Amino acid sequence: HGAGGASILTFFDARLYKMGVGFMLAHPYGFTRVMSSFRWPRYFVNGRDVNDWIGPPRNPDGSTQPVSINADTTCAGDWVCEHRWRQIKNMVIFRNVVDGQPFSNWWDNGNSQIAFGRGDRGFIIFNNDDWNLDVTLKTGLPAGTYCDVISGQKENGRCTGRQISVSSDSSARFQISNTAEDPFVAIHVDAML
């Protein structure tokens, strides 16, 4: 908001934003920062948002409105609170679980499907192509059934999202539709069922 440039990734493109933040949090490089934003009425003139000066939600007296939290823990009103989105919250947990682990098991299809692991603690795969992904890859993870922390999360020993089976040779089959709302999968050892 206000940073300039037309190629800034924001919550206005939630699908790509979640993938970008997921990649940032899974990759071991650098210092990460997760945004927590607010929505404003965008209005483009000659390719520029002329409303990019508008600040956070405010009361009639000009003071900033408090952040209201919905029953599902997301934010209400014009507060976006990306850090509370399940996918991003769970990727922060992923980053903590894989902390200190080496970058490993890189794979790509030569286009816009990529995957990599973090030692024997986590694995992530993305499909940003215009076609479905169906591939079996070495994850580096111990054998078992894992909860994908993008489509759901582990709660009381059960998975609320899709489950990924890792075989004794650490390989797993991943199927991701190019039209999925969140076309990526992330698993880690603390999400083993």
MDAnalysis code that builds the backbone (N, CA, C; Angstrom):
import MDAnalysis as mda
import numpy as np

u = mda.Universe.empty(579, n_residues=193, atom_resindex=np.repeat(np.arange(193), 3), trajectory=True)
u.add_TopologyAttr("name", ["N", "CA", "C"] * 193)
u.add_TopologyAttr("resid", np.arange(1, 194))
u.add_TopologyAttr("resname", ["HIS", "GLY", "ALA", "GLY", "GLY", "ALA", "SER", "ILE", "LEU", "THR", "PHE", "PHE", "ASP", "ALA", "ARG", "LEU", "TYR", "LYS", "MET", "GLY", "VAL", "GLY", "PHE", "MET", "LEU", "ALA", "HIS", "PRO", "TYR", "GLY", "PHE", "THR", "ARG", "VAL", "MET", "SER", "SER", "PHE", "ARG", "TRP", "PRO", "ARG", "TYR", "PHE", "VAL", "ASN", "GLY", "ARG", "ASP", "VAL", "ASN", "ASP", "TRP", "ILE", "GLY", "PRO", "PRO", "ARG", "ASN", "PRO", "ASP", "GLY", "SER", "THR", "GLN", "PRO", "VAL", "SER", "ILE", "ASN", "ALA", "ASP", "THR", "THR", "CYS", "ALA", "GLY", "ASP", "TRP", "VAL", "CYS", "GLU", "HIS", "ARG", "TRP", "ARG", "GLN", "ILE", "LYS", "ASN", "MET", "VAL", "ILE", "PHE", "ARG", "ASN", "VAL", "VAL", "ASP", "GLY", "GLN", "PRO", "PHE", "SER", "ASN", "TRP", "TRP", "ASP", "ASN", "GLY", "ASN", "SER", "GLN", "ILE", "ALA", "PHE", "GLY", "ARG", "GLY", "ASP", "ARG", "GLY", "PHE", "ILE", "ILE", "PHE", "ASN", "ASN", "ASP", "ASP", "TRP", "ASN", "LEU", "ASP", "VAL", "THR", "LEU", "LYS", "THR", "GLY", "LEU", "PRO", "ALA", "GLY", "THR", "TYR", "CYS", "ASP", "VAL", "ILE", "SER", "GLY", "GLN", "LYS", "GLU", "ASN", "GLY", "ARG", "CYS", "THR", "GLY", "ARG", "GLN", "ILE", "SER", "VAL", "SER", "SER", "ASP", "SER", "SER", "ALA", "ARG", "PHE", "GLN", "ILE", "SER", "ASN", "THR", "ALA", "GLU", "ASP", "PRO", "PHE", "VAL", "ALA", "ILE", "HIS", "VAL", "ASP", "ALA", "MET", "LEU"])
u.atoms.positions = np.array([
    [0.852, -1.179, 0.000],
    [0.000, 0.000, 0.000],
    [0.888, 1.229, 0.000],
    [0.928, 1.916, -1.107],
    [1.718, 3.130, -1.208],
    [3.164, 2.906, -1.567],
    [3.592, 1.663, -1.799],
    [5.001, 1.386, -2.074],
    [5.383, 1.705, -3.510],
    [4.409, 1.824, -4.390],
    [4.680, 2.116, -5.790],
    [4.892, 0.853, -6.596],
    [4.827, 0.978, -7.890],
    [5.036, -0.168, -8.773],
    [3.756, -0.953, -8.984],
    [3.667, -1.564, -10.141],
    [2.454, -2.294, -10.495],
    [2.549, -3.777, -10.157],
    [3.730, -4.257, -9.783],
    [3.889, -5.693, -9.577],
    [4.079, -6.058, -8.107],
    [3.468, -5.303, -7.229],
    [3.537, -5.619, -5.812],
    [2.448, -6.625, -5.496],
    [2.829, -7.702, -4.846],
    [1.899, -8.765, -4.504],
    [1.186, -8.401, -3.202],
    [-0.143, -8.342, -3.247],
    [-0.926, -7.982, -2.067],
    [-2.105, -8.931, -1.904],
    [-2.828, -8.764, -0.824],
    [-4.017, -9.572, -0.539],
    [-5.092, -9.401, -1.597],
    [-5.026, -8.346, -2.420],
    [-6.027, -8.171, -3.477],
    [-5.960, -9.315, -4.484],
    [-4.809, -9.985, -4.579],
    [-4.668, -11.205, -5.378],
    [-4.335, -12.322, -4.402],
    [-5.350, -12.739, -3.623],
    [-5.137, -13.645, -2.491],
    [-4.484, -14.969, -2.883],
    [-4.848, -15.518, -4.024],
    [-4.293, -16.816, -4.437],
    [-2.774, -16.733, -4.598],
    [-2.310, -15.764, -5.385],
    [-0.867, -15.604, -5.566],
    [-0.176, -15.124, -4.286],
    [-0.856, -14.286, -3.536],
    [-0.288, -13.773, -2.295],
    [0.007, -14.912, -1.321],
    [-0.951, -15.835, -1.163],
    [-0.743, -16.964, -0.256],
    [0.402, -17.851, -0.742],
    [0.504, -18.051, -2.062],
    [1.613, -18.853, -2.580],
    [2.945, -18.144, -2.342],
    [2.985, -16.838, -2.589],
    [4.223, -16.078, -2.383],
    [4.678, -16.085, -0.941],
    [3.744, -15.866, -0.029],
    [4.092, -15.889, 1.396],
    [4.475, -17.307, 1.812],
    [3.767, -18.308, 1.279],
    [4.119, -19.698, 1.564],
    [5.539, -20.016, 1.136],
    [5.928, -19.567, -0.069],
    [7.297, -19.786, -0.542],
    [8.292, -19.081, 0.372],
    [8.026, -17.828, 0.691],
    [8.931, -17.057, 1.549],
    [9.132, -17.757, 2.895],
    [8.058, -18.249, 3.481],
    [8.163, -18.863, 4.796],
    [8.786, -20.261, 4.750],
    [8.671, -20.949, 3.617],
    [9.262, -22.282, 3.501],
    [10.750, -22.229, 3.157],
    [11.151, -21.232, 2.412],
    [12.545, -21.122, 1.959],
    [13.430, -20.615, 3.106],
    [14.648, -21.143, 3.217],
    [15.491, -20.752, 4.353],
    [16.198, -19.405, 4.209],
    [16.043, -18.719, 3.104],
    [16.787, -17.485, 2.877],
    [16.159, -16.285, 3.577],
    [16.980, -15.478, 4.167],
    [16.583, -14.144, 4.599],
    [15.763, -14.054, 5.862],
    [15.322, -12.850, 6.105],
    [14.492, -12.497, 7.254],
    [13.067, -12.306, 6.745],
    [12.127, -13.033, 7.309],
    [10.757, -12.969, 6.806],
    [9.920, -11.960, 7.579],
    [8.926, -11.453, 6.885],
    [7.980, -10.531, 7.506],
    [6.604, -10.812, 6.902],
    [5.621, -11.015, 7.760],
    [4.257, -11.271, 7.314],
    [3.446, -10.003, 7.529],
    [2.752, -9.577, 6.498],
    [1.949, -8.356, 6.559],
    [0.597, -8.613, 7.220],
    [0.059, -7.576, 7.763],
    [-1.310, -7.566, 8.257],
    [-1.899, -6.245, 7.789],
    [-2.865, -6.309, 6.915],
    [-3.299, -5.117, 6.188],
    [-4.749, -4.750, 6.423],
    [-5.140, -3.717, 5.687],
    [-6.524, -3.260, 5.654],
    [-6.911, -3.029, 4.206],
    [-8.195, -3.107, 3.963],
    [-8.751, -2.931, 2.620],
    [-9.136, -1.467, 2.436],
    [-8.963, -0.958, 1.245],
    [-9.392, 0.401, 0.916],
    [-10.035, 0.375, -0.463],
    [-10.835, 1.357, -0.793],
    [-11.510, 1.369, -2.099],
    [-10.526, 1.775, -3.204],
    [-10.044, 0.787, -3.930],
    [-9.095, 1.092, -5.007],
    [-9.818, 1.795, -6.156],
    [-9.111, 2.714, -6.782],
    [-9.651, 3.435, -7.935],
    [-8.475, 3.765, -8.847],
    [-8.446, 3.114, -10.012],
    [-7.314, 3.255, -10.918],
    [-7.579, 4.288, -11.997],
    [-6.616, 5.174, -12.181],
    [-6.625, 6.158, -13.251],
    [-5.275, 6.053, -13.942],
    [-5.291, 5.779, -15.237],
    [-4.052, 5.614, -16.007],
    [-3.114, 4.604, -15.357],
    [-3.679, 3.485, -14.849],
    [-2.882, 2.414, -14.271],
    [-2.399, 2.655, -12.854],
    [-2.783, 3.756, -12.239],
    [-2.328, 4.083, -10.885],
    [-3.529, 4.165, -9.946],
    [-3.380, 3.576, -8.760],
    [-4.434, 3.651, -7.750],
    [-4.370, 5.020, -7.094],
    [-5.326, 5.871, -7.419],
    [-5.311, 7.233, -6.871],
    [-5.802, 7.263, -5.419],
    [-6.274, 6.127, -4.927],
    [-6.682, 6.038, -3.524],
    [-5.614, 5.385, -2.651],
    [-4.377, 5.270, -3.142],
    [-3.349, 4.572, -2.361],
    [-2.902, 5.349, -1.123],
    [-3.431, 6.507, -0.914],
    [-3.113, 7.326, 0.254],
    [-4.023, 7.040, 1.441],
    [-5.115, 6.314, 1.194],
    [-6.118, 6.096, 2.244],
    [-5.538, 5.212, 3.339],
    [-5.740, 5.598, 4.560],
    [-5.215, 4.871, 5.715],
    [-6.150, 3.780, 6.203],
    [-5.870, 3.273, 7.399],
    [-6.658, 2.159, 7.945],
    [-8.089, 2.578, 8.279],
    [-8.948, 1.592, 8.539],
    [-10.334, 1.902, 8.914],
    [-10.353, 2.871, 10.104],
    [-11.230, 3.871, 9.985],
    [-11.224, 4.886, 11.049],
    [-12.642, 5.239, 11.479],
    [-12.690, 5.761, 12.684],
    [-13.937, 6.239, 13.275],
    [-14.244, 7.627, 12.734],
    [-15.464, 8.121, 12.926],
    [-15.823, 9.467, 12.457],
    [-14.894, 10.569, 12.988],
    [-14.291, 10.353, 14.161],
    [-13.384, 11.371, 14.713],
    [-11.973, 11.265, 14.151],
    [-11.741, 10.314, 13.226],
    [-10.432, 10.158, 12.598],
    [-9.520, 9.160, 13.278],
    [-9.886, 8.679, 14.435],
    [-9.054, 7.688, 15.126],
    [-9.188, 6.323, 14.443],
    [-8.149, 5.515, 14.540],
    [-8.152, 4.187, 13.933],
    [-9.111, 3.271, 14.671],
    [-9.918, 2.558, 13.894],
    [-10.850, 1.604, 14.490],
    [-10.099, 0.412, 15.064],
    [-10.573, -0.138, 16.180],
    [-9.947, -1.365, 16.680],
    [-10.225, -2.516, 15.715],
    [-9.353, -3.504, 15.733],
    [-9.538, -4.680, 14.892],
    [-10.587, -5.569, 15.544],
    [-11.624, -5.901, 14.784],
    [-12.670, -6.804, 15.265],
    [-12.376, -8.201, 14.746],
    [-12.540, -9.192, 15.616],
    [-12.241, -10.574, 15.259],
    [-13.538, -11.365, 15.137],
    [-13.693, -12.064, 14.000],
    [-14.850, -12.927, 13.764],
    [-14.726, -14.224, 14.558],
    [-15.811, -14.972, 14.635],
    [-15.819, -16.250, 15.362],
    [-14.800, -17.235, 14.803],
    [-14.510, -17.158, 13.472],
    [-13.537, -18.071, 12.864],
    [-12.106, -17.551, 12.972],
    [-11.883, -16.532, 13.764],
    [-10.591, -15.880, 14.061],
    [-10.065, -14.989, 12.936],
    [-10.832, -14.815, 11.859],
    [-10.434, -13.852, 10.837],
    [-10.880, -12.466, 11.291],
    [-10.440, -11.456, 10.592],
    [-10.777, -10.090, 10.967],
    [-12.036, -9.609, 10.262],
    [-12.714, -8.676, 10.886],
    [-13.976, -8.159, 10.354],
    [-13.771, -6.783, 9.736],
    [-14.789, -6.338, 9.027],
    [-14.757, -5.016, 8.428],
    [-13.682, -4.918, 7.360],
    [-13.025, -3.773, 7.304],
    [-11.982, -3.563, 6.294],
    [-10.607, -4.032, 6.747],
    [-10.511, -4.620, 7.935],
    [-9.245, -5.212, 8.361],
    [-9.081, -6.543, 7.647],
    [-7.928, -6.781, 7.027],
    [-7.689, -8.012, 6.274],
    [-6.992, -9.057, 7.141],
    [-5.971, -8.654, 7.864],
    [-5.283, -9.541, 8.816],
    [-4.786, -10.833, 8.164],
    [-3.962, -10.701, 7.146],
    [-3.447, -11.870, 6.441],
    [-2.776, -12.861, 7.382],
    [-2.158, -12.374, 8.440],
    [-1.464, -13.265, 9.373],
    [-2.422, -14.244, 10.049],
    [-3.711, -13.970, 10.001],
    [-4.697, -14.867, 10.589],
    [-5.258, -15.871, 9.580],
    [-4.961, -15.690, 8.291],
    [-5.433, -16.648, 7.300],
    [-4.822, -18.008, 7.625],
    [-5.632, -19.059, 7.560],
    [-5.155, -20.405, 7.900],
    [-3.864, -20.762, 7.178],
    [-3.799, -20.509, 5.879],
    [-2.639, -20.906, 5.095],
    [-1.377, -20.200, 5.590],
    [-1.477, -18.920, 5.883],
    [-0.298, -18.153, 6.307],
    [0.059, -18.477, 7.750],
    [-0.923, -18.548, 8.623],
    [-0.669, -18.930, 10.020],
    [0.024, -20.287, 10.082],
    [-0.469, -21.247, 9.291],
    [0.128, -22.582, 9.293],
    [1.516, -22.606, 8.659],
    [1.780, -21.701, 7.722],
    [3.134, -21.634, 7.156],
    [4.118, -21.001, 8.139],
    [3.665, -20.142, 9.014],
    [4.547, -19.635, 10.079],
    [4.940, -20.805, 10.984],
    [3.975, -21.663, 11.294],
    [4.273, -22.862, 12.086],
    [5.244, -23.749, 11.323],
    [5.008, -23.943, 10.023],
    [5.916, -24.728, 9.176],
    [7.338, -24.189, 9.297],
    [7.502, -22.880, 9.167],
    [8.837, -22.270, 9.235],
    [9.506, -22.574, 10.575],
    [8.751, -22.509, 11.641],
    [9.318, -22.814, 12.957],
    [9.707, -24.283, 13.078],
    [8.903, -25.168, 12.522],
    [9.187, -26.602, 12.580],
    [10.455, -26.946, 11.805],
    [10.682, -26.308, 10.662],
    [11.834, -26.638, 9.807],
    [13.058, -25.760, 10.083],
    [12.977, -24.875, 11.050],
    [14.077, -23.957, 11.353],
    [15.398, -24.716, 11.498],
    [16.423, -24.237, 10.816],
    [17.752, -24.837, 10.887],
    [17.978, -26.013, 9.963],
    [16.941, -26.452, 9.287],
    [17.072, -27.595, 8.374],
    [17.543, -27.123, 7.000],
    [18.339, -27.935, 6.311],
    [18.853, -27.524, 4.999],
    [17.776, -27.553, 3.913],
    [17.990, -26.738, 2.918],
    [17.182, -26.734, 1.699],
    [17.494, -28.041, 0.972],
    [16.481, -28.813, 0.587],
    [16.740, -30.146, 0.031],
    [15.659, -30.553, -0.965],
    [15.947, -31.637, -1.679],
    [14.982, -32.288, -2.574],
    [14.285, -31.334, -3.542],
    [15.076, -30.436, -4.145],
    [14.507, -29.514, -5.126],
    [13.962, -30.289, -6.320],
    [12.806, -29.853, -6.816],
    [12.232, -30.379, -8.048],
    [11.515, -29.247, -8.757],
    [11.604, -29.261, -10.083],
    [10.758, -28.377, -10.882],
    [10.474, -29.059, -12.201],
    [9.428, -28.616, -12.859],
    [9.047, -29.211, -14.137],
    [9.576, -28.392, -15.318],
    [10.454, -27.433, -15.034],
    [10.981, -26.581, -16.084],
    [10.060, -25.434, -16.423],
    [8.994, -25.308, -15.666],
    [8.029, -24.246, -15.918],
    [7.614, -23.641, -14.579],
    [6.379, -23.797, -14.165],
    [5.884, -23.137, -12.947],
    [5.340, -24.110, -11.907],
    [5.919, -25.291, -11.878],
    [5.646, -26.246, -10.810],
    [6.971, -26.499, -10.107],
    [7.011, -26.256, -8.802],
    [8.248, -26.438, -8.047],
    [7.947, -27.112, -6.714],
    [8.981, -27.716, -6.158],
    [8.861, -28.341, -4.845],
    [10.230, -28.361, -4.195],
    [10.243, -28.344, -2.869],
    [11.495, -28.512, -2.135],
    [11.198, -28.911, -0.703],
    [12.211, -29.476, -0.095],
    [12.096, -29.892, 1.288],
    [12.983, -29.058, 2.184],
    [12.803, -29.246, 3.456],
    [13.668, -28.663, 4.481],
    [14.149, -29.813, 5.355],
    [15.244, -30.463, 4.874],
    [15.797, -31.609, 5.577],
    [14.767, -32.713, 5.702],
    [14.685, -33.288, 6.913],
    [13.711, -34.350, 7.165],
    [12.543, -33.844, 8.002],
    [12.264, -32.517, 7.912],
    [11.222, -31.907, 8.755],
    [10.029, -31.343, 7.980],
    [10.211, -30.972, 6.697],
    [9.096, -30.392, 5.961],
    [9.281, -30.464, 4.460],
    [8.171, -30.325, 3.735],
    [8.190, -30.376, 2.275],
    [7.034, -29.533, 1.760],
    [7.281, -28.818, 0.648],
    [6.251, -27.962, 0.056],
    [6.304, -28.085, -1.460],
    [5.137, -27.989, -2.097],
    [5.051, -28.094, -3.556],
    [4.002, -27.109, -4.066],
    [4.318, -26.454, -5.188],
    [3.472, -25.422, -5.778],
    [3.126, -25.772, -7.219],
    [1.907, -25.434, -7.630],
    [1.497, -25.542, -9.025],
    [0.974, -24.180, -9.488],
    [1.815, -23.453, -10.202],
    [1.379, -22.175, -10.770],
    [1.319, -22.262, -12.297],
    [1.154, -23.479, -12.790],
    [1.022, -23.694, -14.233],
    [-0.441, -23.638, -14.646],
    [-0.663, -23.709, -15.948],
    [-2.015, -23.716, -16.504],
    [-2.541, -25.131, -16.692],
    [-1.908, -26.110, -16.075],
    [-2.350, -27.492, -16.151],
    [-2.143, -28.153, -14.796],
    [-2.803, -29.299, -14.615],
    [-2.746, -30.010, -13.338],
    [-1.367, -30.586, -13.071],
    [-1.063, -30.742, -11.815],
    [0.183, -31.367, -11.379],
    [-0.154, -32.740, -10.821],
    [0.597, -33.747, -11.236],
    [0.471, -35.107, -10.707],
    [1.859, -35.712, -10.755],
    [2.516, -35.775, -9.601],
    [3.908, -36.206, -9.576],
    [4.209, -36.905, -8.252],
    [5.102, -37.878, -8.308],
    [5.597, -38.544, -7.106],
    [7.028, -38.083, -6.883],
    [7.302, -37.581, -5.679],
    [8.604, -36.988, -5.366],
    [9.149, -37.502, -4.048],
    [10.469, -37.467, -3.914],
    [11.141, -37.748, -2.642],
    [10.979, -36.511, -1.770],
    [10.453, -36.693, -0.576],
    [10.218, -35.570, 0.324],
    [11.304, -35.407, 1.379],
    [12.012, -36.490, 1.691],
    [12.975, -36.465, 2.784],
    [12.333, -36.712, 4.135],
    [11.000, -36.853, 4.177],
    [10.281, -37.021, 5.435],
    [10.156, -38.492, 5.826],
    [10.013, -38.749, 7.121],
    [9.760, -40.118, 7.568],
    [8.423, -40.633, 7.028],
    [8.316, -41.940, 6.897],
    [7.080, -42.557, 6.416],
    [5.927, -42.240, 7.362],
    [4.753, -42.043, 6.777],
    [3.568, -41.778, 7.581],
    [2.542, -40.989, 6.801],
    [1.455, -40.675, 7.458],
    [0.389, -39.870, 6.868],
    [0.452, -38.482, 7.478],
    [0.446, -37.488, 6.603],
    [0.605, -36.102, 7.017],
    [-0.637, -35.293, 6.650],
    [-0.905, -34.294, 7.444],
    [-1.976, -33.355, 7.148],
    [-1.394, -32.187, 6.361],
    [-1.977, -31.908, 5.212],
    [-1.576, -30.731, 4.428],
    [-2.023, -29.490, 5.187],
    [-1.069, -28.646, 5.568],
    [-1.394, -27.474, 6.395],
    [-1.870, -26.280, 5.576],
    [-2.016, -26.461, 4.269],
    [-2.594, -25.411, 3.421],
    [-4.104, -25.618, 3.314],
    [-4.534, -26.829, 3.018],
    [-5.971, -27.103, 2.866],
    [-6.666, -27.302, 4.210],
    [-5.912, -27.481, 5.266],
    [-6.480, -27.699, 6.595],
    [-5.403, -27.647, 7.650],
    [-5.634, -28.373, 8.732],
    [-4.634, -28.427, 9.795],
    [-4.932, -29.616, 10.681],
    [-3.943, -29.987, 11.473],
    [-4.095, -31.088, 12.407],
    [-4.780, -30.563, 13.665],
    [-5.909, -31.161, 14.003],
    [-6.665, -30.780, 15.196],
    [-7.088, -32.040, 15.930],
    [-6.688, -32.158, 17.187],
    [-7.043, -33.328, 18.013],
    [-6.689, -34.638, 17.326],
    [-5.509, -34.668, 16.691],
    [-5.032, -35.884, 16.045],
    [-5.661, -36.198, 14.702],
    [-6.541, -35.311, 14.217],
    [-7.199, -35.519, 12.926],
    [-6.852, -34.385, 11.980],
    [-7.032, -34.632, 10.702],
    [-6.724, -33.635, 9.687],
    [-8.002, -33.027, 9.142],
    [-8.070, -31.700, 9.106],
    [-9.254, -31.017, 8.563],
    [-9.122, -30.771, 7.064],
    [-7.967, -31.093, 6.484],
    [-7.733, -30.908, 5.053],
    [-7.388, -32.222, 4.389],
    [-6.664, -32.123, 3.296],
    [-6.274, -33.345, 2.598],
    [-5.087, -33.998, 3.305],
    [-4.970, -35.313, 3.107],
    [-3.898, -36.081, 3.718],
    [-2.930, -36.549, 2.650],
    [-1.653, -36.548, 3.004],
    [-0.591, -36.978, 2.095],
    [0.136, -38.154, 2.738],
    [0.250, -39.258, 2.001],
    [0.946, -40.444, 2.501],
    [2.383, -40.448, 1.996],
    [3.322, -40.558, 2.918],
    [4.743, -40.652, 2.584],
    [5.169, -42.097, 2.817],
    [5.773, -42.702, 1.792],
    [6.162, -44.109, 1.868],
    [7.496, -44.268, 2.598],
    [7.909, -45.512, 2.773],
    [9.138, -45.815, 3.506],
    [10.385, -45.273, 2.814],
    [10.308, -44.998, 1.506],
    [11.460, -44.406, 0.811],
    [11.351, -42.879, 0.745],
    [10.466, -42.304, 1.526],
    [10.218, -40.857, 1.669],
    [9.519, -40.221, 0.471],
    [8.979, -41.031, -0.433],
    [8.294, -40.448, -1.585],
    [6.799, -40.304, -1.305],
    [6.203, -39.351, -1.999],
    [4.770, -39.102, -1.877],
    [4.240, -38.629, -3.221],
    [2.987, -38.961, -3.478],
    [2.321, -38.511, -4.696],
    [1.548, -37.232, -4.384],
    [1.740, -36.248, -5.249],
    [1.061, -34.966, -5.096],
    [0.214, -34.711, -6.333],
    [-1.033, -34.351, -6.122],
    [-1.946, -33.997, -7.192],
    [-2.539, -32.635, -6.840],
    [-2.271, -31.651, -7.686],
    [-2.761, -30.296, -7.429],
    [-3.365, -29.742, -8.711],
    [-4.620, -29.388, -8.646],
    [-5.297, -28.805, -9.799],
    [-4.791, -27.386, -10.036],
    [-4.675, -27.016, -11.292],
    [-4.270, -25.644, -11.616],
    [-5.387, -24.646, -11.296],
    [-6.599, -25.139, -11.047],
    [-7.708, -24.239, -10.716],
    [-8.024, -24.239, -9.221],
    [-7.217, -24.922, -8.426],
    [-7.453, -24.962, -6.983],
    [-7.363, -23.558, -6.385],
    [-8.164, -23.318, -5.363],
    [-8.103, -22.026, -4.678],
    [-6.700, -21.776, -4.126],
    [-6.098, -22.820, -3.571],
    [-4.728, -22.751, -3.052],
    [-3.928, -23.861, -3.714],
    [-3.258, -23.573, -4.833],
    [-2.584, -24.630, -5.581],
    [-1.190, -24.971, -5.037],
    [-1.139, -25.226, -3.736],
    [0.101, -25.705, -3.138],
    [-0.215, -26.558, -1.920],
    [0.757, -27.397, -1.555],
    [0.627, -28.336, -0.446],
    [1.869, -28.203, 0.411],
    [1.690, -28.208, 1.732],
    [2.828, -28.173, 2.660],
    [2.593, -29.189, 3.769],
    [3.608, -29.997, 4.035],
    [3.542, -30.985, 5.115],
    [4.791, -30.865, 5.965],
    [4.654, -31.178, 7.248],
    [5.815, -31.154, 8.143],
    [5.618, -32.184, 9.241],
    [6.691, -32.502, 9.952],
    [6.651, -33.607, 10.903],
    [5.669, -33.379, 12.052],
    [5.414, -32.139, 12.432],
    [4.441, -31.903, 13.496],
    [3.000, -32.050, 13.009],
    [2.813, -32.203, 11.690],
    [1.485, -32.427, 11.121],
    [1.298, -33.879, 10.730],
    [2.181, -34.760, 11.256],
    [2.015, -36.196, 11.002],
    [0.870, -36.702, 11.864],
    [0.015, -37.524, 11.267],
    [-1.144, -38.060, 11.990],
    [-0.787, -39.338, 12.726],
])
